[in-house]
Amino acid sequence: MSLPKIENFGFIGILAALTLVFFYSILGFSGMMAALGIILLFIVPFYLILDNFDLGQDEKIVFSFFIGVGLFPAIAYWLGMFISFKIAIFITFIALLAVSFVARKFYKR
């Protein structure tokens, strides 16, 4: 059994909006903002990195979530040992976005 293709960005946007509405209805505004932060910090940088490779849309989303849950906190934690954790989170996010743009520049499909 294979997953249906979700190559349409409008469909992904609708799913993200429904997810945020769900978290808002269950946990309120702070829960919605926490879910949005998890999506932005954990998924987006690794999705942009995996976008350079020949993967399906659903594979990129799932892999980026699990890679992000493992690597983003680890990098931010170890960097946070030397500087403030808020700054470490910001630097980790910016560094991962920079890696995604460098990978896009050097990896030609």
The 8 nearest C-alpha neighbors of each residue, nearest first, counted from 0:
[[1, 2, 3, 4, 57, 58, 55, 5],
 [2, 0, 3, 4, 57, 58, 55, 5],
 [1, 3, 4, 0, 57, 5, 58, 55],
 [4, 2, 5, 1, 57, 6, 0, 56],
 [3, 5, 6, 2, 57, 56, 55, 7],
 [6, 4, 7, 56, 3, 57, 10, 11],
 [5, 7, 56, 4, 8, 55, 57, 10],
 [6, 8, 5, 9, 10, 11, 4, 12],
 [9, 7, 11, 10, 12, 6, 5, 13],
 [10, 8, 12, 11, 7, 13, 14, 6],
 [9, 11, 13, 8, 12, 7, 14, 5],
 [10, 12, 8, 14, 9, 13, 15, 7],
 [13, 11, 9, 15, 10, 14, 8, 16],
 [12, 14, 16, 10, 15, 11, 17, 9],
 [15, 13, 11, 17, 12, 16, 18, 10],
 [14, 16, 18, 12, 13, 17, 11, 19],
 [17, 15, 13, 19, 18, 14, 12, 20],
 [18, 16, 20, 14, 19, 15, 21, 13],
 [19, 17, 15, 21, 16, 20, 14, 22],
 [18, 20, 16, 22, 21, 17, 31, 23],
 [21, 19, 23, 17, 18, 22, 24, 16],
 [20, 22, 18, 24, 19, 23, 17, 25],
 [21, 23, 31, 19, 25, 24, 20, 26],
 [24, 22, 27, 31, 20, 21, 28, 26],
 [25, 23, 21, 22, 27, 26, 20, 28],
 [24, 26, 22, 23, 27, 21, 30, 20],
 [27, 25, 30, 23, 22, 24, 28, 29],
 [28, 26, 23, 30, 29, 24, 25, 31],
 [27, 29, 31, 30, 23, 32, 26, 22],
 [28, 30, 32, 31, 27, 33, 26, 23],
 [31, 29, 26, 33, 27, 28, 32, 22],
 [30, 32, 23, 22, 28, 34, 29, 33],
 [31, 33, 35, 29, 34, 30, 36, 28],
 [34, 32, 30, 36, 35, 31, 29, 37],
 [35, 33, 37, 31, 36, 32, 38, 30],
 [36, 34, 32, 38, 33, 37, 39, 31],
 [37, 35, 33, 39, 38, 34, 40, 32],
 [38, 36, 34, 40, 35, 41, 39, 33],
 [37, 39, 35, 42, 36, 41, 40, 34],
 [40, 38, 36, 43, 37, 41, 42, 35],
 [39, 41, 37, 38, 36, 42, 43, 92],
 [42, 40, 67, 37, 38, 39, 68, 43],
 [41, 43, 64, 38, 63, 45, 67, 46],
 [42, 44, 46, 39, 45, 47, 41, 40],
 [45, 43, 47, 96, 46, 95, 42, 48],
 [44, 46, 48, 63, 47, 43, 42, 49],
 [47, 45, 43, 49, 63, 48, 44, 42],
 [46, 48, 50, 44, 45, 49, 99, 43],
 [47, 49, 99, 45, 46, 50, 51, 44],
 [50, 48, 46, 51, 47, 52, 59, 45],
 [51, 49, 47, 48, 52, 46, 59, 54],
 [52, 50, 49, 103, 48, 106, 53, 102],
 [53, 51, 50, 49, 54, 108, 48, 106],
 [52, 54, 51, 55, 50, 108, 49, 59],
 [55, 53, 52, 58, 59, 56, 50, 49],
 [54, 56, 58, 57, 59, 53, 4, 6],
 [55, 57, 59, 58, 6, 5, 60, 54],
 [56, 58, 60, 59, 55, 61, 5, 4],
 [59, 57, 55, 61, 56, 60, 62, 54],
 [58, 60, 56, 62, 57, 61, 63, 46],
 [61, 59, 57, 63, 58, 62, 64, 46],
 [60, 62, 64, 58, 63, 59, 57, 65],
 [63, 61, 59, 65, 64, 60, 58, 66],
 [62, 64, 45, 46, 66, 42, 60, 61],
 [65, 63, 42, 67, 61, 62, 66, 68],
 [64, 66, 68, 62, 67, 63, 69, 61],
 [65, 67, 63, 69, 68, 64, 70, 62],
 [68, 66, 41, 64, 71, 70, 69, 65],
 [67, 69, 65, 66, 41, 70, 64, 71],
 [70, 68, 66, 67, 71, 65, 72, 73],
 [69, 71, 73, 67, 72, 66, 68, 74],
 [70, 72, 67, 74, 73, 69, 75, 68],
 [73, 71, 75, 74, 70, 76, 69, 68],
 [74, 72, 70, 76, 71, 75, 77, 69],
 [73, 75, 71, 77, 76, 72, 70, 78],
 [74, 76, 72, 78, 88, 87, 73, 77],
 [77, 75, 79, 73, 78, 74, 72, 80],
 [78, 76, 79, 80, 74, 75, 73, 81],
 [77, 79, 75, 80, 76, 87, 81, 74],
 [80, 78, 84, 76, 82, 87, 77, 81],
 [79, 81, 77, 78, 82, 76, 83, 84],
 [80, 82, 79, 78, 83, 77, 87, 84],
 [81, 83, 79, 80, 84, 87, 78, 86],
 [84, 82, 86, 85, 79, 87, 81, 80],
 [83, 85, 79, 87, 86, 88, 82, 75],
 [86, 84, 88, 87, 83, 89, 79, 82],
 [85, 87, 89, 83, 84, 88, 90, 82],
 [86, 88, 84, 90, 79, 75, 85, 89],
 [89, 87, 91, 75, 85, 86, 90, 84],
 [88, 90, 86, 92, 87, 91, 93, 85],
 [89, 91, 87, 93, 92, 88, 94, 86],
 [92, 90, 94, 88, 89, 93, 75, 87],
 [91, 93, 89, 95, 90, 94, 88, 96],
 [92, 94, 96, 90, 95, 91, 97, 89],
 [95, 93, 97, 91, 96, 92, 90, 98],
 [96, 94, 98, 92, 97, 93, 44, 91],
 [95, 97, 99, 93, 98, 44, 94, 92],
 [96, 98, 94, 100, 95, 99, 101, 93],
 [99, 97, 95, 101, 96, 100, 102, 94],
 [98, 100, 48, 96, 102, 97, 101, 47],
 [99, 101, 103, 97, 102, 98, 104, 96],
 [102, 100, 104, 98, 103, 99, 97, 105],
 [103, 101, 99, 105, 104, 100, 106, 98],
 [104, 102, 100, 101, 106, 105, 51, 99],
 [103, 105, 101, 102, 106, 100, 107, 99],
 [104, 106, 102, 103, 107, 101, 100, 51],
 [107, 105, 103, 102, 104, 108, 51, 52],
 [108, 106, 105, 103, 104, 51, 102, 52],
 [107, 106, 51, 52, 53, 103, 105, 104]]
